[in-house]
Amino acid sequence: MQPVEVTTKTVAGQAVSDAKCTLQNEKGQWEVTTPNTVSVHKASGNLMVNCKKQGHPEGKLQAISRAGAGMYGNILVGGGIGAVIDHTSGKAYNYSSKLPVVMGKLVTVDRSTSK
């Protein structure tokens, strides 16, 4: 599991509270009301976030899944068996820990560019 912080704002940058958001990947689906933190199952596929609040356009976010350093260590040390196990379970992957949804837009968040 990985905790992620979901926030919502307008295109102008004003905070939007109490938006209802659904987060989904191939490992499951989670609900959260913003701003808040929720724990999601890690997966090799991207995490999709969809937020709705009356009076605002829908906000969408795609969090790119990236392999962590541990996966590469498993390949070097364990000959790949550990990497296969971590890939299958999703443990080898991470999302950005902050998911800033902009209402009315589709935002892509990639942890490799947010360091």
Jmol script that loads the backbone (N, CA, C; Angstrom):
load data "model"
ATOM      1  N   MET A   1       0.842  -1.186   0.000  1.00  0.00           N
ATOM      2  CA  MET A   1       0.000   0.000   0.000  1.00  0.00           C
ATOM      3  C   MET A   1       0.888   1.249   0.000  1.00  0.00           C
ATOM      4  N   GLN A   2       0.373   2.287  -0.629  1.00  0.00           N
ATOM      5  CA  GLN A   2       1.079   3.563  -0.664  1.00  0.00           C
ATOM      6  C   GLN A   2       0.100   4.688  -0.349  1.00  0.00           C
ATOM      7  N   PRO A   3       0.429   5.531   0.640  1.00  0.00           N
ATOM      8  CA  PRO A   3      -0.439   6.683   0.902  1.00  0.00           C
ATOM      9  C   PRO A   3      -0.226   7.767  -0.156  1.00  0.00           C
ATOM     10  N   VAL A   4      -1.333   8.338  -0.632  1.00  0.00           N
ATOM     11  CA  VAL A   4      -1.279   9.445  -1.583  1.00  0.00           C
ATOM     12  C   VAL A   4      -2.202  10.557  -1.086  1.00  0.00           C
ATOM     13  N   GLU A   5      -1.762  11.787  -1.232  1.00  0.00           N
ATOM     14  CA  GLU A   5      -2.545  12.946  -0.808  1.00  0.00           C
ATOM     15  C   GLU A   5      -3.272  13.526  -2.018  1.00  0.00           C
ATOM     16  N   VAL A   6      -4.602  13.566  -1.943  1.00  0.00           N
ATOM     17  CA  VAL A   6      -5.418  14.082  -3.039  1.00  0.00           C
ATOM     18  C   VAL A   6      -5.949  15.464  -2.656  1.00  0.00           C
ATOM     19  N   THR A   7      -5.659  16.448  -3.506  1.00  0.00           N
ATOM     20  CA  THR A   7      -6.185  17.797  -3.317  1.00  0.00           C
ATOM     21  C   THR A   7      -6.884  18.217  -4.601  1.00  0.00           C
ATOM     22  N   THR A   8      -7.806  19.164  -4.487  1.00  0.00           N
ATOM     23  CA  THR A   8      -8.505  19.676  -5.665  1.00  0.00           C
ATOM     24  C   THR A   8      -8.468  21.197  -5.645  1.00  0.00           C
ATOM     25  N   LYS A   9      -8.353  21.768  -6.861  1.00  0.00           N
ATOM     26  CA  LYS A   9      -8.355  23.223  -6.998  1.00  0.00           C
ATOM     27  C   LYS A   9      -8.965  23.597  -8.340  1.00  0.00           C
ATOM     28  N   THR A  10      -9.332  24.863  -8.467  1.00  0.00           N
ATOM     29  CA  THR A  10      -9.857  25.368  -9.731  1.00  0.00           C
ATOM     30  C   THR A  10      -8.694  25.643 -10.679  1.00  0.00           C
ATOM     31  N   VAL A  11      -9.024  25.917 -11.935  1.00  0.00           N
ATOM     32  CA  VAL A  11      -7.998  26.277 -12.915  1.00  0.00           C
ATOM     33  C   VAL A  11      -7.264  27.540 -12.458  1.00  0.00           C
ATOM     34  N   ALA A  12      -7.964  28.421 -11.740  1.00  0.00           N
ATOM     35  CA  ALA A  12      -7.361  29.660 -11.234  1.00  0.00           C
ATOM     36  C   ALA A  12      -6.509  29.433  -9.986  1.00  0.00           C
ATOM     37  N   GLY A  13      -6.513  28.196  -9.457  1.00  0.00           N
ATOM     38  CA  GLY A  13      -5.666  27.876  -8.311  1.00  0.00           C
ATOM     39  C   GLY A  13      -6.342  27.950  -6.957  1.00  0.00           C
ATOM     40  N   GLN A  14      -7.645  28.223  -6.920  1.00  0.00           N
ATOM     41  CA  GLN A  14      -8.365  28.274  -5.647  1.00  0.00           C
ATOM     42  C   GLN A  14      -8.684  26.860  -5.174  1.00  0.00           C
ATOM     43  N   ALA A  15      -8.478  26.607  -3.890  1.00  0.00           N
ATOM     44  CA  ALA A  15      -8.755  25.283  -3.320  1.00  0.00           C
ATOM     45  C   ALA A  15     -10.238  24.954  -3.433  1.00  0.00           C
ATOM     46  N   VAL A  16     -10.519  23.700  -3.757  1.00  0.00           N
ATOM     47  CA  VAL A  16     -11.885  23.177  -3.791  1.00  0.00           C
ATOM     48  C   VAL A  16     -11.942  22.075  -2.748  1.00  0.00           C
ATOM     49  N   SER A  17     -12.737  22.274  -1.707  1.00  0.00           N
ATOM     50  CA  SER A  17     -12.840  21.241  -0.668  1.00  0.00           C
ATOM     51  C   SER A  17     -14.108  20.424  -0.875  1.00  0.00           C
ATOM     52  N   ASP A  18     -14.122  19.255  -0.277  1.00  0.00           N
ATOM     53  CA  ASP A  18     -15.269  18.339  -0.293  1.00  0.00           C
ATOM     54  C   ASP A  18     -15.609  17.788  -1.675  1.00  0.00           C
ATOM     55  N   ALA A  19     -14.631  17.715  -2.575  1.00  0.00           N
ATOM     56  CA  ALA A  19     -14.850  17.034  -3.846  1.00  0.00           C
ATOM     57  C   ALA A  19     -14.775  15.529  -3.590  1.00  0.00           C
ATOM     58  N   LYS A  20     -15.632  14.774  -4.248  1.00  0.00           N
ATOM     59  CA  LYS A  20     -15.648  13.316  -4.116  1.00  0.00           C
ATOM     60  C   LYS A  20     -14.781  12.731  -5.224  1.00  0.00           C
ATOM     61  N   CYS A  21     -13.743  12.001  -4.831  1.00  0.00           N
ATOM     62  CA  CYS A  21     -12.789  11.466  -5.800  1.00  0.00           C
ATOM     63  C   CYS A  21     -12.743   9.946  -5.746  1.00  0.00           C
ATOM     64  N   THR A  22     -12.625   9.349  -6.919  1.00  0.00           N
ATOM     65  CA  THR A  22     -12.440   7.914  -7.057  1.00  0.00           C
ATOM     66  C   THR A  22     -11.061   7.683  -7.649  1.00  0.00           C
ATOM     67  N   LEU A  23     -10.273   6.831  -6.995  1.00  0.00           N
ATOM     68  CA  LEU A  23      -8.944   6.461  -7.477  1.00  0.00           C
ATOM     69  C   LEU A  23      -9.016   5.007  -7.905  1.00  0.00           C
ATOM     70  N   GLN A  24      -8.414   4.670  -9.057  1.00  0.00           N
ATOM     71  CA  GLN A  24      -8.534   3.304  -9.556  1.00  0.00           C
ATOM     72  C   GLN A  24      -7.292   2.882 -10.334  1.00  0.00           C
ATOM     73  N   ASN A  25      -6.871   1.640 -10.088  1.00  0.00           N
ATOM     74  CA  ASN A  25      -5.862   0.962 -10.904  1.00  0.00           C
ATOM     75  C   ASN A  25      -6.273  -0.503 -10.997  1.00  0.00           C
ATOM     76  N   GLU A  26      -5.422  -1.344 -11.563  1.00  0.00           N
ATOM     77  CA  GLU A  26      -5.815  -2.749 -11.741  1.00  0.00           C
ATOM     78  C   GLU A  26      -5.906  -3.524 -10.432  1.00  0.00           C
ATOM     79  N   LYS A  27      -5.442  -2.942  -9.335  1.00  0.00           N
ATOM     80  CA  LYS A  27      -5.494  -3.616  -8.029  1.00  0.00           C
ATOM     81  C   LYS A  27      -6.724  -3.241  -7.206  1.00  0.00           C
ATOM     82  N   GLY A  28      -7.472  -2.210  -7.615  1.00  0.00           N
ATOM     83  CA  GLY A  28      -8.657  -1.849  -6.846  1.00  0.00           C
ATOM     84  C   GLY A  28      -9.150  -0.443  -7.096  1.00  0.00           C
ATOM     85  N   GLN A  29     -10.122  -0.058  -6.271  1.00  0.00           N
ATOM     86  CA  GLN A  29     -10.744   1.263  -6.363  1.00  0.00           C
ATOM     87  C   GLN A  29     -10.920   1.820  -4.957  1.00  0.00           C
ATOM     88  N   TRP A  30     -10.665   3.134  -4.790  1.00  0.00           N
ATOM     89  CA  TRP A  30     -10.736   3.790  -3.489  1.00  0.00           C
ATOM     90  C   TRP A  30     -11.492   5.101  -3.633  1.00  0.00           C
ATOM     91  N   GLU A  31     -12.193   5.485  -2.572  1.00  0.00           N
ATOM     92  CA  GLU A  31     -12.958   6.733  -2.538  1.00  0.00           C
ATOM     93  C   GLU A  31     -12.347   7.658  -1.485  1.00  0.00           C
ATOM     94  N   VAL A  32     -12.332   8.955  -1.771  1.00  0.00           N
ATOM     95  CA  VAL A  32     -11.810   9.937  -0.821  1.00  0.00           C
ATOM     96  C   VAL A  32     -12.506  11.280  -1.069  1.00  0.00           C
ATOM     97  N   THR A  33     -12.691  12.041  -0.007  1.00  0.00           N
ATOM     98  CA  THR A  33     -13.209  13.402  -0.101  1.00  0.00           C
ATOM     99  C   THR A  33     -12.045  14.350   0.173  1.00  0.00           C
ATOM    100  N   THR A  34     -11.855  15.325  -0.704  1.00  0.00           N
ATOM    101  CA  THR A  34     -10.683  16.199  -0.617  1.00  0.00           C
ATOM    102  C   THR A  34     -10.881  17.332   0.375  1.00  0.00           C
ATOM    103  N   PRO A  35      -9.738  17.846   0.885  1.00  0.00           N
ATOM    104  CA  PRO A  35      -8.387  17.284   0.780  1.00  0.00           C
ATOM    105  C   PRO A  35      -8.219  16.147   1.781  1.00  0.00           C
ATOM    106  N   ASN A  36      -7.531  15.105   1.377  1.00  0.00           N
ATOM    107  CA  ASN A  36      -7.360  13.957   2.256  1.00  0.00           C
ATOM    108  C   ASN A  36      -6.276  13.032   1.706  1.00  0.00           C
ATOM    109  N   THR A  37      -5.876  12.098   2.551  1.00  0.00           N
ATOM    110  CA  THR A  37      -4.898  11.079   2.169  1.00  0.00           C
ATOM    111  C   THR A  37      -5.582   9.725   2.195  1.00  0.00           C
ATOM    112  N   VAL A  38      -5.271   8.901   1.207  1.00  0.00           N
ATOM    113  CA  VAL A  38      -5.828   7.555   1.118  1.00  0.00           C
ATOM    114  C   VAL A  38      -4.694   6.605   0.736  1.00  0.00           C
ATOM    115  N   SER A  39      -4.753   5.366   1.222  1.00  0.00           N
ATOM    116  CA  SER A  39      -3.746   4.363   0.860  1.00  0.00           C
ATOM    117  C   SER A  39      -4.274   3.515  -0.284  1.00  0.00           C
ATOM    118  N   VAL A  40      -3.462   3.398  -1.337  1.00  0.00           N
ATOM    119  CA  VAL A  40      -3.837   2.621  -2.519  1.00  0.00           C
ATOM    120  C   VAL A  40      -2.850   1.476  -2.703  1.00  0.00           C
ATOM    121  N   HIS A  41      -3.311   0.418  -3.358  1.00  0.00           N
ATOM    122  CA  HIS A  41      -2.408  -0.682  -3.692  1.00  0.00           C
ATOM    123  C   HIS A  41      -1.509  -0.241  -4.842  1.00  0.00           C
ATOM    124  N   LYS A  42      -0.236  -0.506  -4.720  1.00  0.00           N
ATOM    125  CA  LYS A  42       0.708  -0.224  -5.797  1.00  0.00           C
ATOM    126  C   LYS A  42       0.442  -1.195  -6.937  1.00  0.00           C
ATOM    127  N   ALA A  43       0.702  -0.742  -8.162  1.00  0.00           N
ATOM    128  CA  ALA A  43       0.485  -1.580  -9.339  1.00  0.00           C
ATOM    129  C   ALA A  43       1.397  -1.107 -10.464  1.00  0.00           C
ATOM    130  N   SER A  44       1.586  -1.968 -11.454  1.00  0.00           N
ATOM    131  CA  SER A  44       2.413  -1.589 -12.599  1.00  0.00           C
ATOM    132  C   SER A  44       1.699  -0.590 -13.496  1.00  0.00           C
ATOM    133  N   GLY A  45       0.369  -0.576 -13.450  1.00  0.00           N
ATOM    134  CA  GLY A  45      -0.408   0.351 -14.267  1.00  0.00           C
ATOM    135  C   GLY A  45      -0.610   1.688 -13.576  1.00  0.00           C
ATOM    136  N   ASN A  46      -0.958   2.679 -14.361  1.00  0.00           N
ATOM    137  CA  ASN A  46      -1.168   4.022 -13.835  1.00  0.00           C
ATOM    138  C   ASN A  46      -2.389   4.082 -12.924  1.00  0.00           C
ATOM    139  N   LEU A  47      -2.400   5.068 -12.041  1.00  0.00           N
ATOM    140  CA  LEU A  47      -3.512   5.315 -11.127  1.00  0.00           C
ATOM    141  C   LEU A  47      -4.348   6.449 -11.713  1.00  0.00           C
ATOM    142  N   MET A  48      -5.624   6.181 -11.921  1.00  0.00           N
ATOM    143  CA  MET A  48      -6.530   7.181 -12.473  1.00  0.00           C
ATOM    144  C   MET A  48      -7.363   7.776 -11.342  1.00  0.00           C
ATOM    145  N   VAL A  49      -7.493   9.102 -11.333  1.00  0.00           N
ATOM    146  CA  VAL A  49      -8.253   9.813 -10.304  1.00  0.00           C
ATOM    147  C   VAL A  49      -9.330  10.640 -11.006  1.00  0.00           C
ATOM    148  N   ASN A  50     -10.563  10.522 -10.518  1.00  0.00           N
ATOM    149  CA  ASN A  50     -11.692  11.249 -11.080  1.00  0.00           C
ATOM    150  C   ASN A  50     -12.413  11.958  -9.938  1.00  0.00           C
ATOM    151  N   CYS A  51     -12.499  13.292  -9.984  1.00  0.00           N
ATOM    152  CA  CYS A  51     -13.104  14.068  -8.895  1.00  0.00           C
ATOM    153  C   CYS A  51     -14.313  14.852  -9.395  1.00  0.00           C
ATOM    154  N   LYS A  52     -15.355  14.874  -8.555  1.00  0.00           N
ATOM    155  CA  LYS A  52     -16.586  15.583  -8.891  1.00  0.00           C
ATOM    156  C   LYS A  52     -17.051  16.408  -7.701  1.00  0.00           C
ATOM    157  N   LYS A  53     -17.575  17.585  -8.018  1.00  0.00           N
ATOM    158  CA  LYS A  53     -18.235  18.423  -7.013  1.00  0.00           C
ATOM    159  C   LYS A  53     -19.232  19.308  -7.746  1.00  0.00           C
ATOM    160  N   GLN A  54     -20.436  19.361  -7.213  1.00  0.00           N
ATOM    161  CA  GLN A  54     -21.478  20.165  -7.834  1.00  0.00           C
ATOM    162  C   GLN A  54     -21.011  21.611  -7.977  1.00  0.00           C
ATOM    163  N   GLY A  55     -21.294  22.189  -9.147  1.00  0.00           N
ATOM    164  CA  GLY A  55     -20.893  23.563  -9.418  1.00  0.00           C
ATOM    165  C   GLY A  55     -19.511  23.700 -10.022  1.00  0.00           C
ATOM    166  N   HIS A  56     -18.821  22.575 -10.185  1.00  0.00           N
ATOM    167  CA  HIS A  56     -17.469  22.576 -10.759  1.00  0.00           C
ATOM    168  C   HIS A  56     -17.393  21.536 -11.873  1.00  0.00           C
ATOM    169  N   PRO A  57     -16.592  21.793 -12.910  1.00  0.00           N
ATOM    170  CA  PRO A  57     -16.371  20.750 -13.915  1.00  0.00           C
ATOM    171  C   PRO A  57     -15.574  19.595 -13.300  1.00  0.00           C
ATOM    172  N   GLU A  58     -15.734  18.426 -13.868  1.00  0.00           N
ATOM    173  CA  GLU A  58     -15.029  17.229 -13.393  1.00  0.00           C
ATOM    174  C   GLU A  58     -13.522  17.410 -13.541  1.00  0.00           C
ATOM    175  N   GLY A  59     -12.771  16.920 -12.558  1.00  0.00           N
ATOM    176  CA  GLY A  59     -11.315  16.961 -12.622  1.00  0.00           C
ATOM    177  C   GLY A  59     -10.757  15.554 -12.739  1.00  0.00           C
ATOM    178  N   LYS A  60      -9.762  15.380 -13.586  1.00  0.00           N
ATOM    179  CA  LYS A  60      -9.152  14.059 -13.783  1.00  0.00           C
ATOM    180  C   LYS A  60      -7.638  14.167 -13.663  1.00  0.00           C
ATOM    181  N   LEU A  61      -7.060  13.099 -13.141  1.00  0.00           N
ATOM    182  CA  LEU A  61      -5.611  13.044 -12.984  1.00  0.00           C
ATOM    183  C   LEU A  61      -5.150  11.626 -13.280  1.00  0.00           C
ATOM    184  N   GLN A  62      -4.025  11.528 -13.952  1.00  0.00           N
ATOM    185  CA  GLN A  62      -3.379  10.238 -14.198  1.00  0.00           C
ATOM    186  C   GLN A  62      -2.022  10.269 -13.508  1.00  0.00           C
ATOM    187  N   ALA A  63      -1.821   9.365 -12.543  1.00  0.00           N
ATOM    188  CA  ALA A  63      -0.531   9.252 -11.858  1.00  0.00           C
ATOM    189  C   ALA A  63       0.240   8.106 -12.513  1.00  0.00           C
ATOM    190  N   ILE A  64       1.386   8.424 -13.077  1.00  0.00           N
ATOM    191  CA  ILE A  64       2.207   7.437 -13.774  1.00  0.00           C
ATOM    192  C   ILE A  64       2.871   6.509 -12.758  1.00  0.00           C
ATOM    193  N   SER A  65       2.804   5.213 -13.021  1.00  0.00           N
ATOM    194  CA  SER A  65       3.451   4.210 -12.167  1.00  0.00           C
ATOM    195  C   SER A  65       4.901   4.045 -12.618  1.00  0.00           C
ATOM    196  N   ARG A  66       5.821   4.133 -11.666  1.00  0.00           N
ATOM    197  CA  ARG A  66       7.251   3.983 -11.968  1.00  0.00           C
ATOM    198  C   ARG A  66       7.866   2.919 -11.083  1.00  0.00           C
ATOM    199  N   ALA A  67       8.766   2.137 -11.657  1.00  0.00           N
ATOM    200  CA  ALA A  67       9.481   1.117 -10.883  1.00  0.00           C
ATOM    201  C   ALA A  67      10.427   1.799  -9.906  1.00  0.00           C
ATOM    202  N   GLY A  68      10.464   1.289  -8.685  1.00  0.00           N
ATOM    203  CA  GLY A  68      11.364   1.811  -7.666  1.00  0.00           C
ATOM    204  C   GLY A  68      12.744   1.201  -7.791  1.00  0.00           C
ATOM    205  N   ALA A  69      13.698   1.761  -7.077  1.00  0.00           N
ATOM    206  CA  ALA A  69      15.080   1.284  -7.114  1.00  0.00           C
ATOM    207  C   ALA A  69      15.192  -0.157  -6.633  1.00  0.00           C
ATOM    208  N   GLY A  70      14.310  -0.580  -5.742  1.00  0.00           N
ATOM    209  CA  GLY A  70      14.352  -1.945  -5.215  1.00  0.00           C
ATOM    210  C   GLY A  70      14.174  -3.000  -6.287  1.00  0.00           C
ATOM    211  N   MET A  71      13.402  -2.677  -7.319  1.00  0.00           N
ATOM    212  CA  MET A  71      13.192  -3.647  -8.389  1.00  0.00           C
ATOM    213  C   MET A  71      14.499  -3.910  -9.134  1.00  0.00           C
ATOM    214  N   TYR A  72      15.258  -2.856  -9.388  1.00  0.00           N
ATOM    215  CA  TYR A  72      16.525  -3.025 -10.099  1.00  0.00           C
ATOM    216  C   TYR A  72      17.540  -3.769  -9.228  1.00  0.00           C
ATOM    217  N   GLY A  73      17.497  -3.526  -7.925  1.00  0.00           N
ATOM    218  CA  GLY A  73      18.357  -4.263  -6.999  1.00  0.00           C
ATOM    219  C   GLY A  73      18.031  -5.740  -7.001  1.00  0.00           C
ATOM    220  N   ASN A  74      16.742  -6.072  -7.083  1.00  0.00           N
ATOM    221  CA  ASN A  74      16.334  -7.472  -7.144  1.00  0.00           C
ATOM    222  C   ASN A  74      16.879  -8.149  -8.393  1.00  0.00           C
ATOM    223  N   ILE A  75      16.899  -7.431  -9.497  1.00  0.00           N
ATOM    224  CA  ILE A  75      17.411  -8.007 -10.743  1.00  0.00           C
ATOM    225  C   ILE A  75      18.902  -8.297 -10.610  1.00  0.00           C
ATOM    226  N   LEU A  76      19.657  -7.338 -10.044  1.00  0.00           N
ATOM    227  CA  LEU A  76      21.102  -7.506  -9.915  1.00  0.00           C
ATOM    228  C   LEU A  76      21.473  -8.581  -8.905  1.00  0.00           C
ATOM    229  N   VAL A  77      20.803  -8.587  -7.752  1.00  0.00           N
ATOM    230  CA  VAL A  77      21.173  -9.497  -6.665  1.00  0.00           C
ATOM    231  C   VAL A  77      20.527 -10.863  -6.814  1.00  0.00           C
ATOM    232  N   GLY A  78      19.255 -10.885  -7.129  1.00  0.00           N
ATOM    233  CA  GLY A  78      18.511 -12.145  -7.120  1.00  0.00           C
ATOM    234  C   GLY A  78      18.326 -12.793  -8.467  1.00  0.00           C
ATOM    235  N   GLY A  79      18.926 -12.244  -9.490  1.00  0.00           N
ATOM    236  CA  GLY A  79      18.784 -12.855 -10.804  1.00  0.00           C
ATOM    237  C   GLY A  79      17.402 -12.696 -11.401  1.00  0.00           C
ATOM    238  N   GLY A  80      16.625 -11.794 -10.894  1.00  0.00           N
ATOM    239  CA  GLY A  80      15.329 -11.510 -11.499  1.00  0.00           C
ATOM    240  C   GLY A  80      14.130 -12.119 -10.811  1.00  0.00           C
ATOM    241  N   ILE A  81      14.314 -13.150  -9.975  1.00  0.00           N
ATOM    242  CA  ILE A  81      13.171 -13.801  -9.323  1.00  0.00           C
ATOM    243  C   ILE A  81      12.439 -12.810  -8.423  1.00  0.00           C
ATOM    244  N   GLY A  82      13.176 -12.062  -7.612  1.00  0.00           N
ATOM    245  CA  GLY A  82      12.557 -11.061  -6.743  1.00  0.00           C
ATOM    246  C   GLY A  82      11.848  -9.989  -7.538  1.00  0.00           C
ATOM    247  N   ALA A  83      12.423  -9.607  -8.678  1.00  0.00           N
ATOM    248  CA  ALA A  83      11.806  -8.585  -9.521  1.00  0.00           C
ATOM    249  C   ALA A  83      10.479  -9.075 -10.085  1.00  0.00           C
ATOM    250  N   VAL A  84      10.424 -10.343 -10.475  1.00  0.00           N
ATOM    251  CA  VAL A  84       9.180 -10.918 -10.998  1.00  0.00           C
ATOM    252  C   VAL A  84       8.109 -10.918  -9.913  1.00  0.00           C
ATOM    253  N   ILE A  85       8.489 -11.316  -8.708  1.00  0.00           N
ATOM    254  CA  ILE A  85       7.534 -11.335  -7.587  1.00  0.00           C
ATOM    255  C   ILE A  85       7.048  -9.920  -7.288  1.00  0.00           C
ATOM    256  N   ASP A  86       7.966  -8.959  -7.204  1.00  0.00           N
ATOM    257  CA  ASP A  86       7.585  -7.577  -6.911  1.00  0.00           C
ATOM    258  C   ASP A  86       6.746  -6.969  -8.029  1.00  0.00           C
ATOM    259  N   HIS A  87       7.042  -7.337  -9.284  1.00  0.00           N
ATOM    260  CA  HIS A  87       6.249  -6.835 -10.412  1.00  0.00           C
ATOM    261  C   HIS A  87       4.821  -7.361 -10.323  1.00  0.00           C
ATOM    262  N   THR A  88       4.681  -8.649 -10.071  1.00  0.00           N
ATOM    263  CA  THR A  88       3.361  -9.271 -10.001  1.00  0.00           C
ATOM    264  C   THR A  88       2.532  -8.701  -8.857  1.00  0.00           C
ATOM    265  N   SER A  89       3.155  -8.486  -7.717  1.00  0.00           N
ATOM    266  CA  SER A  89       2.423  -7.978  -6.548  1.00  0.00           C
ATOM    267  C   SER A  89       2.196  -6.468  -6.620  1.00  0.00           C
ATOM    268  N   GLY A  90       2.972  -5.769  -7.436  1.00  0.00           N
ATOM    269  CA  GLY A  90       2.882  -4.315  -7.518  1.00  0.00           C
ATOM    270  C   GLY A  90       3.820  -3.599  -6.568  1.00  0.00           C
ATOM    271  N   LYS A  91       4.496  -4.345  -5.688  1.00  0.00           N
ATOM    272  CA  LYS A  91       5.362  -3.725  -4.677  1.00  0.00           C
ATOM    273  C   LYS A  91       6.536  -2.963  -5.278  1.00  0.00           C
ATOM    274  N   ALA A  92       6.908  -3.296  -6.504  1.00  0.00           N
ATOM    275  CA  ALA A  92       8.067  -2.665  -7.133  1.00  0.00           C
ATOM    276  C   ALA A  92       7.768  -1.251  -7.634  1.00  0.00           C
ATOM    277  N   TYR A  93       6.501  -0.862  -7.620  1.00  0.00           N
ATOM    278  CA  TYR A  93       6.096   0.393  -8.256  1.00  0.00           C
ATOM    279  C   TYR A  93       5.650   1.439  -7.244  1.00  0.00           C
ATOM    280  N   ASN A  94       5.727   2.702  -7.657  1.00  0.00           N
ATOM    281  CA  ASN A  94       5.296   3.823  -6.820  1.00  0.00           C
ATOM    282  C   ASN A  94       4.615   4.876  -7.679  1.00  0.00           C
ATOM    283  N   TYR A  95       3.738   5.633  -7.030  1.00  0.00           N
ATOM    284  CA  TYR A  95       3.109   6.802  -7.632  1.00  0.00           C
ATOM    285  C   TYR A  95       3.649   8.040  -6.927  1.00  0.00           C
ATOM    286  N   SER A  96       3.428   9.191  -7.511  1.00  0.00           N
ATOM    287  CA  SER A  96       3.732  10.436  -6.813  1.00  0.00           C
ATOM    288  C   SER A  96       2.896  10.463  -5.537  1.00  0.00           C
ATOM    289  N   SER A  97       3.455  10.964  -4.452  1.00  0.00           N
ATOM    290  CA  SER A  97       2.725  10.981  -3.178  1.00  0.00           C
ATOM    291  C   SER A  97       1.702  12.113  -3.110  1.00  0.00           C
ATOM    292  N   LYS A  98       1.804  13.093  -3.997  1.00  0.00           N
ATOM    293  CA  LYS A  98       0.861  14.217  -4.033  1.00  0.00           C
ATOM    294  C   LYS A  98       0.123  14.210  -5.368  1.00  0.00           C
ATOM    295  N   LEU A  99      -1.211  14.208  -5.289  1.00  0.00           N
ATOM    296  CA  LEU A  99      -2.049  14.157  -6.483  1.00  0.00           C
ATOM    297  C   LEU A  99      -2.928  15.411  -6.537  1.00  0.00           C
ATOM    298  N   PRO A 100      -2.439  16.492  -7.170  1.00  0.00           N
ATOM    299  CA  PRO A 100      -3.176  17.762  -7.229  1.00  0.00           C
ATOM    300  C   PRO A 100      -4.129  17.815  -8.430  1.00  0.00           C
ATOM    301  N   VAL A 101      -5.382  17.489  -8.199  1.00  0.00           N
ATOM    302  CA  VAL A 101      -6.385  17.475  -9.261  1.00  0.00           C
ATOM    303  C   VAL A 101      -6.845  18.909  -9.539  1.00  0.00           C
ATOM    304  N   VAL A 102      -6.920  19.260 -10.825  1.00  0.00           N
ATOM    305  CA  VAL A 102      -7.427  20.568 -11.241  1.00  0.00           C
ATOM    306  C   VAL A 102      -8.798  20.333 -11.867  1.00  0.00           C
ATOM    307  N   MET A 103      -9.824  20.918 -11.259  1.00  0.00           N
ATOM    308  CA  MET A 103     -11.184  20.729 -11.749  1.00  0.00           C
ATOM    309  C   MET A 103     -11.300  21.316 -13.160  1.00  0.00           C
ATOM    310  N   GLY A 104     -11.864  20.516 -14.073  1.00  0.00           N
ATOM    311  CA  GLY A 104     -12.010  20.948 -15.459  1.00  0.00           C
ATOM    312  C   GLY A 104     -10.837  20.600 -16.349  1.00  0.00           C
ATOM    313  N   LYS A 105      -9.850  19.881 -15.815  1.00  0.00           N
ATOM    314  CA  LYS A 105      -8.664  19.525 -16.604  1.00  0.00           C
ATOM    315  C   LYS A 105      -8.291  18.065 -16.386  1.00  0.00           C
ATOM    316  N   LEU A 106      -7.470  17.557 -17.296  1.00  0.00           N
ATOM    317  CA  LEU A 106      -6.813  16.261 -17.126  1.00  0.00           C
ATOM    318  C   LEU A 106      -5.349  16.563 -16.848  1.00  0.00           C
ATOM    319  N   VAL A 107      -4.881  16.171 -15.681  1.00  0.00           N
ATOM    320  CA  VAL A 107      -3.505  16.418 -15.255  1.00  0.00           C
ATOM    321  C   VAL A 107      -2.764  15.088 -15.216  1.00  0.00           C
ATOM    322  N   THR A 108      -1.517  15.076 -15.674  1.00  0.00           N
ATOM    323  CA  THR A 108      -0.669  13.895 -15.558  1.00  0.00           C
ATOM    324  C   THR A 108       0.438  14.208 -14.561  1.00  0.00           C
ATOM    325  N   VAL A 109       0.608  13.307 -13.587  1.00  0.00           N
ATOM    326  CA  VAL A 109       1.629  13.473 -12.550  1.00  0.00           C
ATOM    327  C   VAL A 109       2.599  12.303 -12.661  1.00  0.00           C
ATOM    328  N   ASP A 110       3.881  12.614 -12.760  1.00  0.00           N
ATOM    329  CA  ASP A 110       4.911  11.591 -12.895  1.00  0.00           C
ATOM    330  C   ASP A 110       5.964  11.839 -11.821  1.00  0.00           C
ATOM    331  N   ARG A 111       6.120  10.896 -10.893  1.00  0.00           N
ATOM    332  CA  ARG A 111       7.048  11.110  -9.780  1.00  0.00           C
ATOM    333  C   ARG A 111       8.491  11.262 -10.257  1.00  0.00           C
ATOM    334  N   SER A 112       8.823  10.748 -11.442  1.00  0.00           N
ATOM    335  CA  SER A 112      10.199  10.864 -11.936  1.00  0.00           C
ATOM    336  C   SER A 112      10.544  12.308 -12.309  1.00  0.00           C
ATOM    337  N   THR A 113       9.526  13.145 -12.541  1.00  0.00           N
ATOM    338  CA  THR A 113       9.791  14.545 -12.883  1.00  0.00           C
ATOM    339  C   THR A 113       9.526  15.480 -11.716  1.00  0.00           C
ATOM    340  N   SER A 114       9.112  14.933 -10.565  1.00  0.00           N
ATOM    341  CA  SER A 114       8.777  15.797  -9.425  1.00  0.00           C
ATOM    342  C   SER A 114       9.791  15.698  -8.298  1.00  0.00           C
ATOM    343  N   LYS A 115      10.997  15.246  -8.579  1.00  0.00           N
ATOM    344  CA  LYS A 115      12.031  15.102  -7.548  1.00  0.00           C
ATOM    345  C   LYS A 115      12.686  16.425  -7.264  1.00  0.00           C
TER     346      LYS A 115
END
end "model"
wireframe off; spacefill off
backbone 0.3
color backbone group
